[in-house]
């Protein structure tokens, strides 16, 4: 039974292009625990079974061998960032110089993501994308955004969204990488661009994330939430409620 459970966890994790460390980060457990699950030496605690199933795109019943078709969508918080003035820098720099400059903030961004049990997804020019799933994922995403904005020297613009995303491998099987897609991912990038134009802090978050800040005592010590803005993006069917997040 444990061996079969471990095989299902490993197979689905590898199908989605995730590392054991990614699972550990998302569920706030140790990588050793994930390794023991996959080797059939132990079973996930009942409290993490449902979040684990969501992250793997399956149901709890599927993990426990009551087979259903795996799902590739689950709830997450998405963080997208860019840097003001990056295009001008790219025109003035040689390609290798621009890459060195980009790595100067991609490295700490990635470290901050991992510190808050997030999963880095990809880097595109000056843009960065990651997501947070599992327990307290809204709170962890907010903390990561605030820490990034206040500790990284570059003028970061950050968009935070939340909802259902798709996680899967995209591209040729020999070269594909895990990626996330869906309207929520698009909104994160749109929110970052909106924050660049309409906020002083450089952080814009969807309503559920802003509400999480109002509920969390630890978040209240780190930042304040501005007024609501009902924003209409051309590529999004409905208005999006965005709030400026101002680090203290």
C-alpha positions in Angstrom: 0.0 0.0 0.0 2.7 2.5 1.0 4.9 1.5 -2.0 1.9 2.1 -4.4 1.2 5.4 -2.8 4.8 6.4 -3.1 4.9 5.4 -6.7 1.8 7.5 -7.5 3.3 10.5 -5.8 6.6 10.2 -7.6 5.1 9.5 -11.0 2.7 12.5 -10.8 5.4 14.8 -9.4 7.8 13.9 -12.3 4.9 14.3 -14.8 4.5 17.9 -13.6 8.2 18.6 -13.7 8.5 19.3 -10.0 11.4 18.5 -7.6 11.0 16.9 -4.2 12.2 20.3 -2.8 9.3 22.0 -4.7 6.8 19.7 -3.0 8.4 20.3 0.4 8.3 24.0 -0.1 4.7 24.1 -1.1 3.5 21.9 1.8 5.9 23.2 4.5 7.5 19.8 5.1 11.1 18.6 4.8 12.5 17.2 1.5 13.3 14.1 3.6 9.7 13.6 4.3 8.8 13.7 0.6 11.6 11.3 -0.2 10.2 8.8 2.4 6.7 9.1 1.0 8.0 8.2 -2.5 10.1 5.3 -1.2 7.1 3.9 0.6 8.7 4.3 4.0 6.0 6.6 5.3 2.7 8.2 4.3 1.8 11.8 4.2 0.0 13.1 7.2 -3.8 13.4 6.8 -3.5 17.2 7.1 -1.2 17.5 4.0 -2.9 14.8 1.9 -5.5 17.2 0.3 -3.0 20.0 -0.4 -0.5 17.4 -1.8 -3.3 16.1 -4.1 -4.1 19.6 -5.3 -0.4 20.3 -6.1 -0.1 17.1 -8.0 -3.3 17.7 -9.9 -5.1 14.7 -8.6 -7.8 13.9 -6.0 -7.1 12.5 -2.6 -8.9 9.4 -3.7 -6.6 9.0 -6.7 -3.6 9.1 -4.4 -5.2 6.5 -2.1 -5.7 4.3 -5.2 -9.5 5.0 -5.8 -8.6 6.0 -9.3 -10.0 9.0 -11.0 -8.6 11.1 -13.9 -5.8 13.4 -12.6 -6.5 17.1 -12.6 -3.9 19.7 -13.7 -5.6 22.7 -12.1 -5.4 23.8 -8.4 -5.6 26.9 -6.3 -2.5 29.0 -5.9 -1.1 32.5 -5.4 0.9 33.8 -8.3 3.7 36.4 -8.1 4.9 38.1 -11.2 7.6 40.9 -11.2 9.4 43.1 -13.6 11.9 46.0 -13.2 11.3 49.6 -14.2 13.7 50.8 -16.9 14.7 47.3 -18.0 14.1 47.9 -21.7 16.3 51.0 -21.7 19.0 49.0 -20.0 18.8 46.2 -22.5 19.3 48.7 -25.4 22.4 50.2 -23.6 24.0 47.0 -22.5 25.6 44.1 -24.3 23.6 40.8 -24.0 26.0 39.3 -21.5 26.0 42.5 -19.4 22.2 42.5 -19.3 22.2 38.8 -18.3 24.6 39.6 -15.4 22.4 42.5 -14.3 19.2 40.4 -14.5 20.9 37.7 -12.4 21.7 40.2 -9.7 18.0 40.4 -8.8 16.8 37.0 -10.1 19.0 35.3 -7.5 17.7 37.0 -4.4 14.1 36.8 -5.8 14.5 33.1 -6.1 16.0 32.8 -2.7 13.1 34.8 -1.2 10.6 32.6 -3.0 12.2 29.4 -1.6 12.4 31.0 1.9 8.6 31.3 1.8 8.0 27.8 0.4 7.2 29.1 -3.1 8.0 27.4 -6.4 10.0 29.4 -9.0 8.7 28.8 -12.6 10.6 30.9 -15.1 12.6 34.0 -16.0 11.9 36.1 -19.1 14.2 39.1 -19.7 13.6 41.1 -16.5 10.4 39.3 -15.7 10.1 36.6 -12.9 7.2 34.2 -12.3 6.6 31.9 -9.3 3.6 30.5 -7.4 2.7 29.4 -3.8 0.4 26.5 -3.0 -0.6 24.5 0.0 -1.1 25.8 3.6 -1.1 29.6 4.1 -0.2 30.2 0.5 -1.8 33.6 0.3 0.1 34.8 3.4 3.4 33.3 2.2 3.0 35.0 -1.2 2.4 38.4 0.4 5.4 38.0 2.7 7.6 37.1 -0.3 6.4 40.1 -2.3 7.0 42.5 0.6 10.4 41.2 1.4 11.5 41.3 -2.3 10.3 44.9 -2.7 12.0 46.1 0.5 15.3 44.2 0.2 16.2 44.1 -3.5 17.9 47.3 -4.8 16.2 47.3 -8.3 12.9 49.1 -8.7 10.7 46.0 -8.7 7.1 46.1 -9.8 5.1 43.1 -8.4 1.7 41.7 -9.2 -0.1 39.2 -7.0 -3.0 37.2 -8.1 -4.8 34.1 -6.8 -7.2 31.4 -8.0 -7.0 28.3 -10.1 -4.0 27.7 -12.3 -2.8 25.0 -14.6 0.6 23.4 -14.0 2.2 21.1 -16.5 5.1 20.6 -18.9 5.1 22.7 -22.0 7.1 22.0 -25.2 9.0 19.2 -26.7 9.3 16.3 -24.3 13.1 16.4 -24.5 13.3 20.1 -23.7 10.1 21.0 -21.8 10.0 22.7 -18.4 7.2 23.0 -15.9 5.0 26.0 -16.5 1.9 27.6 -15.1 -1.0 29.0 -17.2 -4.4 30.5 -16.9 -6.1 33.8 -16.5 -4.7 34.1 -12.9 -1.2 34.0 -14.3 -2.1 36.7 -16.9 -3.6 38.9 -14.2 -0.4 38.7 -12.1 1.6 40.2 -15.0 -1.1 42.8 -15.7 -1.2 43.7 -12.0 2.5 44.3 -12.0 2.2 46.6 -15.0 -0.7 48.4 -13.3 1.4 48.8 -10.1 4.1 50.4 -12.2 1.7 53.1 -13.4 -0.6 53.6 -10.5 1.2 52.9 -7.2 4.0 54.4 -5.2 4.9 51.1 -3.5 5.2 49.0 -6.7 3.0 46.2 -5.4 -0.6 45.4 -6.5 -2.6 42.5 -5.1 -6.0 41.0 -5.9 -8.7 41.3 -3.2 -8.3 37.9 -1.5 -4.6 38.6 -0.9 -5.4 42.0 0.5 -8.0 40.5 2.8 -5.4 38.0 4.0 -3.2 40.9 5.0 -6.0 42.3 7.1 -6.5 39.0 8.8 -2.8 38.2 9.5 -1.2 39.9 12.5 2.3 39.2 11.1 1.4 40.8 7.8 -0.1 43.9 9.5 3.3 44.6 10.9 5.0 44.5 7.5 2.6 46.5 5.2 -0.6 48.4 4.8 -3.3 48.0 2.2 -4.5 50.9 0.1 -8.0 51.6 -1.3 -9.7 49.3 -3.8 -9.4 49.9 -7.5 -11.7 48.1 -9.9 -9.5 47.7 -12.9 -10.6 46.7 -16.4 -8.0 44.8 -18.5 -8.7 44.2 -22.1 -7.7 40.5 -22.0 -9.8 39.8 -18.8 -13.6 39.4 -19.0 -14.5 41.0 -15.7 -13.1 43.9 -13.6 -10.3 42.9 -11.3 -10.3 44.4 -7.8 -6.7 45.5 -7.0 -5.2 47.0 -3.9 -1.9 48.8 -3.4 0.3 47.1 -0.8 2.6 49.5 1.0 5.5 48.0 3.0 6.0 49.7 6.4 
